[in-house]
Amino acid sequence: MKLRTTHYLLATVLLSASLTACKKKISTDQPLTNTTTATTKQLFDDAFNSMIQTTTFDVSNSNFTFTSARGAKVTINGTCLRNNGNAVSGQVTLEFFEAYNKVDMATANKPTMGFISPGVYQMLETGGQFYVNVKQNNTALATTCPVQVSLPATETGGIDPEMTGFRGNLNAETGLVWTRDTTVNVKSNTQFNWYELSIPNFGWYNCDKYWNDPRPKTLIGTTLPAGMATDAIVMVIEKAGIRGLGYSFGQYPVGMDCYIIAVGSKDDKYQWIINNTTLTTGHNETFNIANARIGTKEEYRQAILALP
C-alpha cells in the first residue's frame, strides 16, 4: 500500500517499507494526487467527451443562441470569431459541457476545486460549471466579443447572490482547478432564476463561491492499495448538501462528514472504493482493496448517485 499525503508541513521525507506496503509523507507545494495511468485518463476523457453537446451555425449569425439539455443558454456573435486573428466564414461547430451535480463531475473528473494560493486549495460551492468552445475544421477559434451564458439556478437549488466568476485551469498534476476571475461578470437574475455570465473567451468557466465553513481545517492523507496507489484519483463529497466536489489535496473542515472516493481503472473499466468517514485533525484515510468495485461508466455513476 502507498500513502499519498500532500501539503503537510514536513521538512523531511519518511520512508518505511515491508513486503506488502510502502508509505510516504512528502512536503510539497504541488498536489500529487492526480497522477493516473493512461487507461484511467482515457476513461475520464471518454466520459467527458460523451457529455459534450454540439451544434453548428454560420458565422454570419451575429446573435446565435444555443439551448443546452439542462436549459443553459449560450449566445455568440459569429462575426467576432477569429482564427489566429483572422475573420472566418462559413459553418462552425459549438461544443458545450455543463455540470451542476456531483455525479456528472465525478464521472468526468471535473471537481470544483478552488485555488487560493500556491499549495492551498479549497472546495467551491457551485452554481454550475461549463466548457464552451467553437471550432472550424477541428481548429479552435477565438472571439473578439464577450460570450453570454445563462445558467439555470434551478439546477443548483436557486439563486445565491454571493456567486462569482471562476476560470478553470487543467494541469497534469492537479486536474481541473478553478481560479477567481474578475473578467467573468456574473449577475443573478432573480426574476427568471438565472445566473447570467459574460465571459471574455472560450474555455472552462464556473459560477461559484468559496465554501465558507468556520471550523478548523485539515488536510487528507490517503493510504491506497498497491493496485491503485499510482493510478487512483481521490475525490471528496461532503454529505450535508454542499454543491461541489473536491480533490483530496484540498483543505477541509475538521468534523466534516463525507465520502472519500478512490477511483482508477482495471480491465479497461472503472475501479472504485467509497469510504464513509468523518474528518479528524491530520486525517488519513485507508482504502481496502476488498471493498473495490469494478464496473462500466454507468455503474460507477449509479454508485455515486446511490450515496445517501
C-alpha positions as CSV (number, residue, x, y, z in Angstrom):
1,M,0.0,0.0,0.0
2,K,1.1,3.5,-0.6
3,L,0.2,6.7,1.4
4,R,-0.2,9.8,-0.5
5,T,-0.2,12.9,1.7
6,T,0.0,16.4,0.2
7,H,0.6,19.8,1.7
8,Y,1.6,18.6,5.2
9,L,4.2,21.0,6.7
10,L,7.0,18.5,6.9
11,A,10.7,19.2,6.2
12,T,11.7,15.6,5.8
13,V,10.5,12.6,3.8
14,L,9.7,9.5,5.9
15,L,10.1,6.2,4.2
16,S,9.1,2.7,5.5
17,A,8.9,-0.5,3.6
18,S,7.7,-4.0,4.1
19,L,6.8,-6.9,1.8
20,T,3.3,-5.5,1.3
21,A,3.5,-1.7,1.8
22,C,5.3,1.5,1.1
23,K,4.3,4.7,2.8
24,K,5.4,8.3,2.1
25,K,4.9,11.7,3.6
26,I,6.0,14.4,1.2
27,S,6.4,18.2,1.8
28,T,5.5,19.9,-1.4
29,D,3.8,22.9,-2.9
30,Q,2.1,20.9,-5.6
31,P,-0.5,18.2,-5.1
32,L,0.5,14.8,-6.4
33,T,-2.9,13.1,-6.1
34,N,-3.9,13.2,-9.8
35,T,-1.2,11.2,-11.5
36,T,-3.0,8.4,-13.2
37,T,-2.4,5.7,-15.8
38,A,-3.2,6.3,-19.5
39,T,-6.1,3.9,-19.1
40,T,-7.7,5.8,-16.3
41,K,-7.2,9.1,-18.0
42,Q,-8.8,7.7,-21.2
43,L,-11.8,6.5,-19.2
44,F,-12.4,10.0,-17.8
45,D,-11.7,11.6,-21.2
46,D,-14.2,9.3,-22.9
47,A,-16.8,10.1,-20.2
48,F,-16.2,13.8,-20.6
49,N,-16.4,13.6,-24.4
50,S,-19.7,11.7,-24.2
51,M,-21.2,14.5,-22.2
52,I,-20.3,17.3,-24.7
53,Q,-23.2,18.7,-26.6
54,T,-22.5,20.0,-30.2
55,T,-24.3,22.1,-32.8
56,T,-23.3,24.0,-35.9
57,F,-24.1,27.6,-37.0
58,D,-22.9,30.1,-39.6
59,V,-20.5,32.8,-38.6
60,S,-22.7,35.4,-40.3
61,N,-25.2,35.0,-37.4
62,S,-24.4,37.8,-35.0
63,N,-26.8,36.6,-32.3
64,F,-26.6,32.8,-32.4
65,T,-28.2,31.2,-29.3
66,F,-27.8,27.5,-28.2
67,T,-30.0,26.0,-25.5
68,S,-28.5,23.0,-23.7
69,A,-30.1,19.8,-22.5
70,R,-30.3,21.3,-19.0
71,G,-31.6,24.7,-20.2
72,A,-28.5,26.8,-20.2
73,K,-28.3,29.4,-23.0
74,V,-25.1,30.3,-24.9
75,T,-25.2,33.4,-27.1
76,I,-22.3,34.0,-29.5
77,N,-21.7,36.8,-32.1
78,G,-20.5,34.8,-35.0
79,T,-19.0,37.8,-36.8
80,C,-16.5,38.1,-33.9
81,L,-15.0,34.7,-34.4
82,R,-11.3,34.6,-35.3
83,N,-8.7,32.0,-36.4
84,N,-5.2,33.3,-35.5
85,G,-6.6,36.9,-35.6
86,N,-8.3,36.4,-39.0
87,A,-12.0,36.6,-39.6
88,V,-13.6,33.3,-40.6
89,S,-16.6,32.4,-42.8
90,G,-19.0,29.5,-43.2
91,Q,-20.1,26.9,-40.7
92,V,-18.5,26.4,-37.3
93,T,-19.1,23.8,-34.5
94,L,-20.1,24.8,-31.0
95,E,-19.0,22.4,-28.1
96,F,-20.7,22.7,-24.7
97,F,-20.3,20.8,-21.5
98,E,-22.3,21.5,-18.3
99,A,-22.2,20.0,-14.8
100,Y,-24.3,21.0,-11.8
101,N,-24.2,17.9,-9.7
102,K,-21.6,15.6,-8.1
103,V,-22.5,12.7,-10.3
104,D,-21.6,14.4,-13.5
105,M,-18.5,16.0,-12.0
106,A,-17.2,12.7,-10.6
107,T,-17.9,10.8,-13.9
108,A,-16.0,13.3,-16.0
109,N,-13.3,14.0,-13.3
110,K,-14.3,17.7,-13.2
111,P,-14.5,18.7,-9.5
112,T,-14.9,22.2,-8.2
113,M,-11.5,22.7,-6.5
114,G,-10.7,26.3,-5.9
115,F,-7.1,27.7,-5.9
116,I,-6.4,30.1,-3.0
117,S,-2.6,30.4,-3.1
118,P,0.3,28.1,-4.1
119,G,-0.3,24.8,-2.3
120,V,-3.6,25.9,-0.8
121,Y,-6.9,24.7,-2.3
122,Q,-10.5,24.7,-1.1
123,M,-13.7,23.2,-2.5
124,L,-16.1,25.6,-4.1
125,E,-19.9,25.6,-3.9
126,T,-21.1,25.7,-7.5
127,G,-23.9,27.3,-9.4
128,G,-22.8,25.4,-12.5
129,Q,-19.6,24.8,-14.3
130,F,-19.3,24.7,-18.1
131,Y,-16.9,24.4,-21.0
132,V,-17.6,26.2,-24.2
133,N,-15.6,26.1,-27.4
134,V,-16.1,26.8,-31.1
135,K,-14.1,25.0,-33.9
136,Q,-13.8,25.1,-37.6
137,N,-12.2,22.2,-39.4
138,N,-11.1,20.9,-36.0
139,T,-9.3,24.2,-35.3
140,A,-10.2,26.0,-32.1
141,L,-11.3,29.6,-32.7
142,A,-11.2,32.7,-30.5
143,T,-13.7,35.6,-30.2
144,T,-13.3,39.3,-30.0
145,C,-16.6,39.8,-28.3
146,P,-17.8,38.6,-24.9
147,V,-19.9,35.4,-24.9
148,Q,-23.1,35.4,-22.9
149,V,-24.0,32.3,-20.9
150,S,-27.2,31.9,-18.8
151,L,-27.2,29.0,-16.2
152,P,-30.4,27.8,-14.7
153,A,-30.2,28.3,-10.9
154,T,-33.0,25.7,-10.5
155,E,-30.2,23.1,-11.2
156,T,-28.4,24.1,-8.0
157,G,-31.1,25.0,-5.5
158,G,-31.9,28.6,-6.6
159,I,-30.1,31.9,-6.7
160,D,-27.2,32.6,-4.4
161,P,-26.2,36.3,-4.7
162,E,-22.7,35.5,-3.5
163,M,-21.8,33.5,-6.6
164,T,-18.9,35.0,-8.6
165,G,-16.9,34.0,-11.8
166,F,-14.1,31.4,-11.9
167,R,-11.9,30.2,-14.7
168,G,-10.8,26.6,-15.0
169,N,-7.2,25.5,-15.5
170,L,-6.3,22.0,-16.4
171,N,-3.0,20.7,-15.0
172,A,-1.4,17.3,-15.4
173,E,-0.9,17.0,-11.6
174,T,-3.9,18.8,-10.1
175,G,-6.5,18.1,-12.7
176,L,-9.1,20.8,-13.1
177,V,-8.6,23.7,-10.6
178,W,-10.6,26.9,-10.5
179,T,-9.3,30.5,-10.0
180,R,-11.3,33.5,-9.2
181,D,-11.5,35.7,-12.4
182,T,-12.7,39.3,-12.2
183,T,-13.1,39.4,-16.1
184,V,-16.0,37.0,-15.7
185,N,-19.1,39.0,-14.9
186,V,-21.9,37.2,-13.0
187,K,-25.4,38.7,-12.5
188,S,-28.1,37.0,-10.5
189,N,-31.5,37.3,-12.4
190,T,-34.0,36.5,-9.6
191,Q,-36.9,37.2,-11.9
192,F,-36.1,34.3,-14.2
193,N,-33.9,32.3,-11.8
194,W,-30.7,32.6,-13.9
195,Y,-27.1,33.2,-13.3
196,E,-26.1,35.4,-16.3
197,L,-22.4,35.3,-17.1
198,S,-20.4,37.4,-19.6
199,I,-17.1,35.6,-20.4
200,P,-14.2,37.1,-22.4
201,N,-13.4,34.0,-24.5
202,F,-13.9,30.3,-24.8
203,G,-12.8,27.7,-22.2
204,W,-13.7,26.5,-18.7
205,Y,-15.8,28.7,-16.5
206,N,-17.7,28.3,-13.3
207,C,-20.3,30.3,-11.3
208,D,-19.1,29.6,-7.8
209,K,-18.1,30.8,-4.3
210,Y,-15.6,29.5,-1.8
211,W,-17.2,27.2,0.8
212,N,-17.2,29.3,4.0
213,D,-17.1,26.9,6.9
214,P,-15.7,28.3,10.2
215,R,-14.4,25.0,11.6
216,P,-10.6,24.4,11.8
217,K,-9.2,22.8,8.6
218,T,-7.3,19.7,7.9
219,L,-5.6,18.0,5.0
220,I,-6.4,14.5,3.9
221,G,-3.8,11.8,3.6
222,T,-4.8,8.6,1.8
223,T,-3.4,5.0,2.1
224,L,-4.2,3.2,-1.1
225,P,-3.9,-0.5,-2.0
226,A,-0.9,-1.4,-4.1
227,G,-3.1,-2.0,-7.2
228,M,-4.4,1.6,-7.0
229,A,-1.5,3.6,-5.5
230,T,-0.2,5.0,-8.7
231,D,-3.5,5.1,-10.5
232,A,-6.3,6.4,-8.4
233,I,-7.7,9.9,-8.2
234,V,-9.2,10.6,-4.8
235,M,-12.3,12.7,-4.6
236,V,-14.3,14.1,-1.7
237,I,-18.1,14.5,-1.4
238,E,-19.4,16.5,1.6
239,K,-22.6,14.8,2.9
240,A,-24.6,17.8,4.2
241,G,-25.5,19.1,0.8
242,I,-22.7,21.4,-0.4
243,R,-23.0,21.5,-4.2
244,G,-19.4,20.8,-5.1
245,L,-16.8,18.1,-5.5
246,G,-13.3,18.2,-4.1
247,Y,-10.0,16.5,-4.6
248,S,-8.2,15.1,-1.5
249,F,-5.4,17.7,-1.7
250,G,-7.7,20.5,-0.5
251,Q,-8.3,21.9,3.0
252,Y,-11.5,20.6,4.7
253,P,-13.2,21.3,8.0
254,V,-12.4,19.0,10.9
255,G,-15.6,17.1,11.8
256,M,-16.9,17.1,8.2
257,D,-19.0,14.0,7.4
258,C,-18.1,12.9,3.9
259,Y,-17.5,10.2,1.3
260,I,-13.9,9.8,0.1
261,I,-13.7,8.0,-3.2
262,A,-10.6,6.5,-4.8
263,V,-11.2,5.8,-8.5
264,G,-8.9,4.3,-11.0
265,S,-9.1,1.6,-13.7
266,K,-8.9,-2.2,-14.0
267,D,-9.5,-4.3,-17.1
268,D,-10.4,-1.1,-19.1
269,K,-13.3,-0.3,-16.6
270,Y,-13.7,2.0,-13.6
271,Q,-12.4,0.6,-10.3
272,W,-13.5,2.5,-7.2
273,I,-13.7,2.3,-3.4
274,I,-16.0,4.6,-1.5
275,N,-15.3,5.2,2.2
276,N,-17.8,6.9,4.5
277,T,-15.9,8.9,7.1
278,T,-15.7,11.9,9.5
279,L,-12.6,14.1,9.1
280,T,-10.2,14.4,12.0
281,T,-7.2,16.6,12.5
282,G,-4.3,15.3,10.4
283,H,-6.8,12.9,8.8
284,N,-5.6,9.8,6.9
285,E,-8.0,7.6,5.0
286,T,-7.2,3.9,4.4
287,F,-8.7,2.1,1.4
288,N,-9.2,-1.7,1.4
289,I,-9.0,-3.4,-1.9
290,A,-11.6,-5.9,-0.7
291,N,-14.1,-3.1,-0.9
292,A,-13.3,-2.2,-4.5
293,R,-15.9,-2.4,-7.2
294,I,-15.3,-2.7,-11.0
295,G,-17.8,-1.5,-13.5
296,T,-18.8,0.5,-16.5
297,K,-19.2,4.3,-16.6
298,E,-22.9,3.9,-15.9
299,E,-22.3,1.5,-13.0
300,Y,-19.8,4.0,-11.5
301,R,-22.4,6.8,-12.0
302,Q,-25.0,4.8,-10.3
303,A,-22.7,4.1,-7.3
304,I,-22.2,7.8,-6.8
305,L,-25.9,8.6,-7.3
306,A,-26.9,6.0,-4.7
307,L,-24.9,7.7,-1.9
308,P,-27.4,8.8,0.8
